[in-house]
Amino acid sequence: MKTKGHVVKDVKAGSIAEELEIEAGDILLKINGQDIEDIFDYQFFEEDEYLEILIRKENGEEWELEVEKDYDESLGIEFENGLMDDYRSCHNKCIFCFIDQMPPGMRETLYFKDDDSRLSFLQGNYVTLTNMKEKDINRIIRYNLGPINISVQAMNPELRCKMLNNRFAGDALKNIKTLYEGGIEMNGQVVLCKGINDGKELDRTIRELLEYYPYMKSLSVVPSGLTKYRENLFPLKPFEKEDACIVIDQIEKWQKEIYEKHGQHFVQASDEWYILAERDFPEEERYDGYIQLENGVGMMRLLETEFEEALEKAEGDDRVIEASLATGVLAYPMIKKLCERTKTKFPNVNIECYCIKNEFFGESITVSGLITGGDLIKQLTGKKLGNYLLLPCNILRSGEDVFLDDVKLCELENTLQVPVNIVESSGKAFLDSVTGNGKMRINDNGNFVYIDVYNRHKDGGRG
């Protein structure tokens, strides 16, 4: 049975909560006589200038505390669960679901399917709206929680039910209208499945979602990711070069029409389509401020733009760098191009680029974020790696030095006998990394220290 209230994890020094003698382990029961469901209730009530807070101490005593404070002033409480509630799992069985295509034996958290509108607001996750009740929609409108990122897939209700394997999925589309009428900003996503929701169905989806502009701010179209573990799943086919060209032409036709009417392009094709079609990425202006960047829309264009700006400002020299870089199939052409561009100002910087094929999930998976430590070890062992190896930051589990398959970063370094530098996502960070500027992780008998690579190199040290 779920414990009533919310356990306090920590209290900030000098905060109102500390002054009130609220401590770690205490339980928040109510604010102003109201139960607190989650972080949004808490933040809503916390803003008030006068609060009555009911706390249960660890010895069982209940304290009712009165607080007068400035509007928006924080109480300074951190809770054990950042959401202050259980995560809501997905009840759909989408025909393209990536989690259903995972191999057995991986860590348990990788198999959890979230479909929580609160995570959409907090972390940018995409939700289907299928497990939301009228109360949930009303709370979003009441608290003005936006933008909400919505996995639409299709505006055809019957088709959406089929794609999500949920008989309520079509009815859930009505929530988009309710959010629109409530003035909530939204972003949409279509995971395109060949022969299912493409072609005329994609036209219908774009046309009907456009009715909710400007609160529906943007729509991204991304290809379904298919791993080699699709046994007994819906028979989906991969997109080919010709298919990608058709999708791009279709989207760019809509962009032209929408821009003439609204001054925005609204619908965007993710980077994968342009790489598969072997076409140049759109100019920066067509990305409408990179509104769907986290969904893989415009990442390559932004990286190149930032890199070129940083390279133009850089003062070139004759430094000697011998290093290596590994990335996924999707980003490899652009990354290799940028490494070659570096030599226009740093002619003695030599970066050996390696394209890592995803043998773990299957070679149709091309993004760097799904590369495993095992594939890196297998494909880089015995290769020329230079003084250090560069890897993209999205290749590791968030906040940890661990790959998707639980191989630790130090294991990779020890096996390959080369230190690894994790490259941040900006173009300037990329230039700094390949030219040896900035900080570098060095595995020193299991302990990581940071050094300036180029200066260490000049001094004759490792790196």
N, C-alpha and C positions, 0 to 999 in steps of 0.2 A: 504493500500500500504506500502511495506517495506521501512523503512527509509534508504536513501543512506548513506553509511558510517557506522562506528561503535562507539558506545558511550563509552567514557572513564569512568570507574567506580572509579579508584583510581590511584594515582601516587606514586611510592615509594620514600621515603625521600632520598635525596642525589643522585637521579638518573639523567640521561641525560634529561629525560622528565621534571623533576622538574626545572632543569636549563633553559630549553626552555620555562618555564611558561605554560606548558600544564597542564590542571586542570580537575578534575572530572566534567563531563557534557559536555566537549568538544567532537567533533566528528572527528574521523580520516577518511579522504576522500580518500587519495591516498598516495602511497609511490613510489618514482621514476616514477611518472606519471602513475602508474598502479593501477587499482581498486583492493581492497583486498576482496577476496571472503570469506575467513575463516581464522582460526588460522594458517593453514599450509602456506597459502600465506604470512601472516604476519611474521611468523617465518623465512621463506625463505628470504624475503627481509630485515628483521631486521639484518641478519648476515652481510650484506655488510658494508664496511668501510666508504662509503660515501652515505648519504641518503638525498633525498629531500622529506620532509613530508608536506602534505597539511592537515591543521587542520581548522575546522570551530568552532569558539568560540560560546558561548551561546548567545552573542548579534548579531550573524549573520556574523561577520567579518570572512574572510578566511585568514589564515596565512600560508605562505610557508616558512618552516624552513629548513635550511641546517645543516647537522650533519656530522662531521668527528669523527670517533670513532674506537676502536679496533675491529677486526673481532670477531664475536660471542658475543660482548658486548651488554647486554640488554638495551633497552630504559627505562625500568622500568614502563611500562604501563600495567594496569589490566583493562580488558573490562567487561561490564555488562554481556555479554554472553560469557562463557569460550570457546565455539566453534566458536564464532564470526559468527554464521549462524544458521538458523533453523535446528532442528534435522530432518533427513529424516525418514519417517515412512515406514513400511513394507506394500507392496501391495499384498503379498501372502495370501493365505488362507490355511496354512499347516494343514494337517489332524491330526497332533499331537500338534498343537499350545496350549501352556499352558494358554495363555491369553484368548483364546476363551472358556476355561473351568473355568473361574473365575465367582463367583457368582455376582449378581447385587448388587449395593448399596455401593461398596467400593470407595475409593478416586480415582479421575479421572486419576491421573498419572499412576495407576496400569494397566490401559487399553491401554496405549500407546505402540504400537509395533514399536521398532526402527529397522532399517536395514541400518545403516550408517557406511560405511567403515572407516570413520574418528574416530568413537568411537571404532572400532576394534583396531586401532593403539593406541588411547589414553587410553582406559579402558579395552581392551581385549575382547570386545563384539564379538559375532559371527555373520557374515553377509552372506546373500545368493548370493550376487552379481547381483541379478535380477533387481535392480533399478539403476544400474550403466551404464553410457554412456561411449563411447570411451574416451571422455575428462576426465572423472573421473579416468579411468584406467591409462591414460597417466600421470595424475598428481601424482598418486601413484608412478609410475616409476620415474618420474622426481624428485620428492622429496625423493625418496628412503624410502617410508613409510612402515616399516615392524617391526615385522611380522603382516600379515593380517590373522585374524582367520575366516575361511570359514565354514559355515554350508553346507556340501556337500549333505548328505543324500543318494544319489545314483549317480553313474557315468553313469547309463543308462538314456539317455536324456528323453525318453518317460515316464519312471517311475518317474523321478524327476518332470516332469510336473504334473503328477498325484498327487504326494505327496504334492507339493507346491500349487496345484490348480492354476498354472500360465503357460500359453502356451509358455512363453519365458524362463522358468526355465531351459530347456535343452540347449538352445543356450547359456545361461549365463555360462555354464561350460567351454566354449571357453576362458573365461577371466582367468581361472586358467593357461592355456597354455601361454597366453600373459604375465601374471605376472611372470611365470617361466622364459620365455625368457628375461624378463626385470630384472632378478636377484633379485626378491622380495621374501623374506622369508614368508612362509605361514604355518599355522597349520590347520588341517582339523578336522571336527566333523561329526559323523554319529549318528543321533537320530534313534535308531533302533525300528521299528514297527513290531510286530509279524506277520509273514506271508506276509509281504510287501517288505521290503528291507533287509531281513536277508538271511541266507543260501547262495545260489549261487550268489545272487545279492550283498551280502556283500563281497564275494570273488572277484567279478568283481570290486567293488569299491576300495578295497585294492590294487588289482593288477594294476589298471589303475592310481591310485594316486601315486603309487610307481614309476611310470615313471617320475614323477616330483621331485623325490628325487635328491639332498639334499635340494633344495629350499622349497619343501613341507617337513617340518621338522618332522611332527608327525601327527598321526590320532587317535582320541579318539572315542570310541564306547560307547554310553550311552543309557540306556533304556528310552523309551517315558514315561513321567509322566502323569498318568490318574487320574483326579479328579472325584468326584461324580456328577459334573455338565457337563455331556456330552450329554445331551438331544439334538437330532436333529443334532448331529455331526457324523463324519465318525466312523463306528463301529470298534474300536480297542480293542484288547484283551490283558490282562496283561500277562507278562512273569511269568512262574512258575519255580520251582527249576530245573526241567529237562531241560527247555529251557536255563536257565543260564549256566548250565554245557556244553551244546552244543556250546553256544557262546564263552565261555572261551576256550574250546578245539580248536575251529576254530581259534581264535585269537592267542593262544599260538603256534599253528602249524605254522602260518604265522611268528610269532616273531622268532622262531627258524631258519626258512629259511632266513629271512631278515638279522638276526644278523650274520649268517655265511657269507653273501655276503657283508654287509655294516658295520658291527660292531655296529649297532644300532638296536633297536627292532621296532621302527617306529610306529606300531599300538598298542594301549593300551585299555584294558577293564576298565571301571570306577569301582569304589569300590562297587557300588550296585550289580554288577554281582557276585562278590565273596561272598558277604554277603547272597544274595539270594540262591546261590549254596551251601552255608555252607562250603566253602573252605577257606584255609589260603590265605592271601594276598601274592603276589609275593615278592621275596626278593628285597631289595632296588635297586640293580644294574639293575633290569629289567625295572625300570621307566625312564631310560635315563636322570637322573638329574631332574626328576619331571617336565618335560616340559609342561605337561597338568594338573598341580596341581589345577589351578583355575576352571577346568572343572570336578573336583571330581575324578581325577585319581591319586591315591597314597596318598590321604589325611590321611587315616587311618594308612598306613605303616609309613609315615613320622612322624605322631603324636606319634606313639609307639616308633620309633627310638629315637626321641628327648627326649621323656619322660625317656626312659631307660638310656640315657646318663646323663640326669640331676639327676636321682635317684642315679646312681653310684657315682656321685660327691658329693651328699648331705651327710651331717653328721646327722645321725638319732638321735632321742632323744625320751623322754617319754611325749612330749607335749600332751595335751588332747584337741581334736577338735571334736565337734559334729555339723555336718552341713549336707546339702543335695545338690543334684544336679539333674537337669532335662535336658533331651535331647531327640532327636527323635529316632524312631525305628531303623534307619539305623546305627547310631553311638553307640547306647546303649551297645551292647555286648563289644565293645572295651573300652568304657568309664568305664564300670563296672569292666572290667579286670584291667585297670590301677589303679582304686581306691583300688582294692584288693592288687595290687603290692606295693602300697604306704606303706602298713602295714608291709612290710618286714623291713623297717627302722623306721617307725613311727607307732608302734603297737597300740597306743591310738588315732589315727586319724580315726574317724568313719564317713564315708560319705554315707548317704542313697541315693541310686540312683533310679530315677524314669524315666520310659520309657513313654513318652507322645505320645499317639495315636492321629493322626490328624483327629479329628471329623469335623473340619471346611471344609477342602477340600475333606476328605475321607481317609480311613485308608490305601489306596494304596500309599499315599504320605507320605514318611518316613524320609525326610531330616529335620534337625533341623531348617534350614533357613525359612521354611514355617509354623512353629508352631506359633499359634496366642496367644495373651494374654488371650483371652477367654478360650481357651483349657487349658492353664496353671492354670488359676483360678479354672476351673471346676474340673480338675483332681488332683490338689494339696491341695485343701481346706480340712482341717481336717487331713492331713497327718503329719507325724513326719518330721519337717523341720530343727530342730536344731537351731543354733544361726544365721545362714545365709543360703541363697540359691544361688547356682552357676548356671549360664546360659551361653551358648555359645554366642560369640560376634555376630555371623551371624543371631541371632534371632531378632535383632532390626533393624529398618530402619537406613540406613547408616548415621552416624553423629548425630543421634537423639535418645532420650530415648522413642521410640514409637514402638509398635509391628505392624505387618502387618494389623491387624484389627483396628488400631488406639487406642487401649488400651495403656495408658501411663504406663511407668515403675513404677512411684510412685503409680498409682492405684493398680497395682499388689502387691506392697509392703504393701500398706495400707490394702488391702483385706486379704492377707495371714498373715499379722502382722509379717513379717520377712524381714530384709534387703537383698538386692540382690547384688551379685558380678558378674560382666560380665567378663567371662574368655576369654582371647585372644587365638589365634589358635595354638600357639606353644606348644610343649611338656613341655618345661620348665615352661611356663606360667601356664599350667595346674597343674603341680606339686606344684608350688608356691601357687596356689589358693586352692588346696585341703589341703595343710599343713598350710594354714593361713599366709604365707609370702606375702610380697608385700602390695599393697594398696587396700582398700575396701571402696565401696560406702555405706554410711549410710544415710537413710532418716530421717532427724531431723526436724520434723514439716514442711515438704515440701522443706527444704534446704538440699542439698547434701554436705557432708564433706567427707574427705578421712582420713582413719586411717590405721595404721599397725595392721592387725587383730590379729596376734599372740601376739605382745607386749601388745595390749589392753587387750587381754584375760588374760595374765599373771598378769596384774595389777588389774584384777577383774572387768573390764569394760564390756560393751556390745560387743559381737562378739566373 
